[in-house]
Amino acid sequence: MGCLSCSGKSRKKEKKQLNKKSVDQIPSKEKLKFNPSLDVKSEASKDGGLGHIAAHTFTFRELATATKNFRADCLLGEGGFGRVYKGRLESNNKIVAIKQLDRNGLQGSREFLVEVLMLSLLHHPNLVNLIGYCADGDQRLLVYEYMPLRSLEDHLHDLPPDKRHLDWNTRMKIAAGAAKGLEYLHDKSNPPVIYRDLKCSNILLDEAYHPKLSDFGLAKLGPVGDNTHVSTRVMGTYGYCAPEYAMTGQLTLKSDVYSFGVVLMEIITGRKAIDNSRAAEEHNLVAWAQPLFRDRGKFSQMADPMLQGQYPARGLYQALAVAAMCVQEQPNMRPLIADVVTALTYLTSQKYNPDTMPVQRLSSASSTPRMRR
């Protein structure tokens, strides 16, 4: 999952009721860290828990066979959690992605359990589908649907010269889809779910560039009743964490909105959230963008040069306005994710046509829909 401290079965109804007690009572990371006798289903059902987990249980032998014994040419990627392999299940010949957690890595048994529980209960077209898991001895593996175009990060940053760059229409489609996945977690789940690790590498793409949120090991159930926030240790990825969460450990739905704003800025500008290869004043994407947000005459300078001016001027300004509102320092000034979805869905309908629309150089600003905060 690449987690750092920020200071550095089936669902019959769309609104699936989560059992807060069962998730909150997952034993601590220290107690469970790669416990060889871990029984996922029994842990989930303790103390009035979730009972039935729909995800299939795999043996380690099955997944080793699927990945040709975790051969190097099956490796899709690697992060702080461990490695992800492409595999083919022998039972049904299905292509899958298999995440093997590093026993000495950053993701312990608590995060493994949370991910299994969350993805067994949450189902949406913009959330990755968990097929099954393996808790065999000290092995921890998760089996997901295979997303052939890998992550959004792979299409925005450090691209080889021969790789096609994302056009404007595809970028807005990805942004809107990711926002819809977040909206489902915030507004359709009961209680709401705070994702806590939204970033480009956790947005996966299928063959049609349809985005799905992945990696739910850090997800938390949101505040309910009169509670305004959830207090927790600060986890996430540097550059994406909301400032109030990084400073106080107080997590809210608006913390996710901030992270989404950073992702949207990456989509628009092509820049990384943190890029130490740039000049000092441009290391942090949000800090670099803040003065430009205040000067509408400079909005066009924020467009990814790889777009080569092929974007609608009005669409660029509106997308930047949405991003600017999401990364407001004060949480109550950020929009609701439902309003972000409304704005981005509108932008996806305003497609750029290279045959009929001009290549942009310098443009004037335009209005953007009002959002509830």
N, C-alpha and C positions, 0 to 999 in steps of 0.2 A: 504493500500500500504506500510505501515511501513516507511514513509518518514522522513528523518532527515536532518538537515542542514549538509553539508559536512564538515564544520569546526567542528565540532563534528561529386438507390439501386443496385443493382448489377452492377458489373463492366464489361463493354464490351471490354475494352482493358486492357492489363496488366499494362500499364503505366497510371494510373488514375491521372488526373490533379486535384490537391487539390486547393481550393480557399483560398489563403493565407490571404486575407483581412478578410474573415469571421471568421477564427479561431483567428486571431490576435485581432479582435474587440469584442471578447467575453468579457463582462464586468468584472471588477476586482473581485477578490475573496471577498474583503471586501464588495462590493456592492451586490454580489449575494449570500453570504453565507447562504444557506438554506432559500432562499426567498420563502415563501409559494406560491406565485403567479407565480413562474418560469414556462415559457412555452418554452420547449426545441426547438421545431420546429420554433417558431417565433424568438427566439434568434438566431438560426442558419441562418435564412433567412434575418436578418437585414442587411442593407447596402450592398446589392448585395451579399448575403451570399449563403449558400449551397442549400437553397430551400428544396428539398425533402430529408428527412432522411429515409432510408430504414428500420431501426430497428423498430420492433413492439412496440407499446405503451401498457403497462399493467396497470391495476388498482392495488392499494395496496391490495384490497380484493382478487384478483386472485393469487397474490404471497403469501399472507398469507395462502390461501387454499393449495397452492402447497407445502408449507413447514410445513403443519399441525400447523399453527399459530406460526411458527419459533420455533418449539420444539427443545429442547436441543439435542435429538438424531439425528437431521438432520444437526447439526452444523459440517461443514467441517474444518473450521479454523477461526482464528481471527488475525487482525493486526491493525495498526494505523488508517486504513480507516474505520474499523467496522468488521462485521462478514460475513462469506460466508456459505450458507446453501445449502444442496442438496434438490432439489424439483422435483415434478412431475406435469407438467402442465395438468390441467383438460381438456383443449380444445383438446389436441392431444395425451395425455398420454406420453409425452416426458420427459425424465429425464434431468434436467438442473442444473446449479449452479447459485445461486442467491446471489449477493453481496449487503448487506444492509449497506449503509454508516452511520457511527455514526454522529449524528447531532452535537456532541461536539468534533469530531475527527479531524484528520489532513487533510482530503480531503474535500474541500469545493465545492460549486456549479461550480466554474470555472473548477476544475479538472473533475468533473462529466460531464460537457458539452464537454470538450476536448475529453474525452474517448468515448462518444457517437458519436461525429463527426468523430474522427479518425477511429474508427472501423466500421463506416458506409461506409467509403470510401476506406479503405485498406483491401484487401482480398488476402490471401496467405495461402498455406498449413501449414506454420509454424507460423501463427498468430492465436490466439484464435478467435473464431467466436462469435460476439455479436448478440444475438437473439432479445433482446429488452431491454426496460428500463421502469422505473416508476418514475414520478415526480408528485406524488399525495400529495397535501398539503405540509407538510414539510418532507415527506418521499422521499428518493433518493435510488433507487435500480437499479442494472444492472443485466441482465439475460444473461448468457453465455452458450455455449455448455458445457456439463459435461465432465470433464477429469478424468477418474476413478483412475488413478495412482497418482493423485494430483501433487505436485511440485517436481522438481529435488532435492530441499533441503530435502524433506522427505526421499529421497533415498541415501543421502550422509552423513547426520549429525545426531548424537544422535539416531542411529537405535537401536531398541530393539533386544535382542539376537536372536530371532526367525525370524527376517526379512532378506530376501535374499539380499546380497550385489550386487551392479551393477558390471557386468563383464566388461572387457576392451572393447570388441566389442560394447556393449550397450553404454558405456560412449562416445566412439567416434561417434556413431550414434547420440546421443543427442547433442554433441558439434557441429557437422556438421549441424544438423537441426536448432539449435539456430542461428548459423552463417548465414544460408540461410535466416532466417526471418529478421535478421538485414540487410543483403544485399538488400533485397527487399525494406526496409525502406530507405536505403541510396541511392541506385542506380536505382530502378525502380519507386519510387514515384517521382512526379514532382509537387512542389519542394520536395527535400529530407526531410525526417523526422528524427529528432534526438530523440531516444527513451528515454534517460536520466535516466532510472531506471532499467537497466539490472542487474539482480541478480538471484541466484538460486531459490529463492522463487517465482519469476515471470516467470519461465519456467515450464509450465505444461506438463504433460505426458498423452497420451491416453493409451489404453490397450496394444498397441504394442510398448510402449516407444517412440512414435513419439512425438517430442517436439513442443510446441507452445508458443510464447511469449504472455504474458498477462499484464494487468494493464498499460493503456496508458494515465493515467491522467496527467503525467508530460511531455508527449511528446511535442516537439517543432518543428515547421517548420524550416528547416535548412537555412543556408545562400544561397542567390542567387546572380547572377551577379558578381560584383566585391567585394562583401562582403566576408570576410574570416571567420567570426564567428557571432554568435548571442549572444548578451549580455542579461543576465537574472539573477534573484536572484538565489542563489546557493541552489539547491534542489537535493535530491537523497538519497542514503543510505551510511552511513559511511563505508569505506573500499573498496567501488566500484568506488568512484568518482575519475576522473582524476585529478592529482595535479594542473594543470594549471586552470582547471575549478573551483576547490575548492578555489584557491587563488584570481582569477580575475573575476569569473562569466562569462568568455568568453567561450561559448559552441560551439563545432565543432563536425563533424562526428567522428573525432579521439577520442573525449571524450568517445563515445560509444565503440570504439575499445579497449580502456583501460579497461573499465568495462568488456568487453567480455574476455579480457586476465585474469582478476581476476577469472571470472567464470570458464574458462578453467583450471586454476591452481587448483581450488577447485575440479574439476572433476578428475584431474590427482592425486592430493595428498590426497584427502579426508578430507583436512583441511578446516576450516572456514576462510572467508576473515578477520574477526576479532574474536579472541578467547582469552579472558582474563583468561581462565582457564589454559592456558599454561604458560611456563616461559616467563619473560618479553620480551626477545629478539625474542620470537615466537608469540607474540600477533597479529602482523600484517603479513598476509600471504606474501604480496609482499616484505616487508622488510626482512622477514626470507629467502625468496627464492633468493634474489639478489646475495649474495655471492656464493650460490650453483650454480647459472647459470654460474658463471665464472670458475667453476671447473667441467669439464665434467666427471671426475672420480667419482663425487658425485651425478650424475644424478639419479642413481638407488635408492639413499636414499630418493628421492622425491616421489617415487611411493607410492600410498596408501597401507599401510600394509594389508588392507582387500583384496587386489588383490592376496595376497599370491604368488607373483612372476609370476602370470599367465598373462603375457602381452608380446608382441614382443619387444625386446630391441630396435630395430631400430624405431619402432612406438613410444615408450616412448620418445626417444631422439628428434624425430621430433616434437612431440606434445609439449614438453617442449620448443623447439626452437621457435615454433609459439607463445606460451604463453609469453616467454621472450620478443619477439619483440612487442607484443601488449601492454605490461606494461612499455615500454620505457618511461622515464620521459619527453623527448621532443616529442611533438605530431607529428612533421614531420618525426620522426624516426620510427613511428608505421606503419604497413602495411595497405593497403586498405582492407576493409572487403571482397571484391571480391577475393583477393589473399588468405585470411584466409580460405574462403570457398573452394578454389581450393586445398589447402594443406590438409584440414581436410577431404574433399571428397576422396582424395587419401588414407588417413589413414584408412578410413572406408572400403576401398577395400582390405587392408592388414590385414585380420582378424587373430586373434589368435586362433589356434586350439590346445586345451589342449592334444589331443591324439597324435599329431605329433610334437609339439614344446616343448622345455625344459622350466622348471620353472626357472625364472631369479633369479640370486643372484647379482653378480657384472657384469657389461657389459661395453663395449667400446662405444664411441659416434659415430654418423654417420651424414651424411650431411642432409640438409633439403632444399626444393625448395627455390630459390631466390624469394623475394617478392618486389613488387613496393611499394614505400613509398609516 
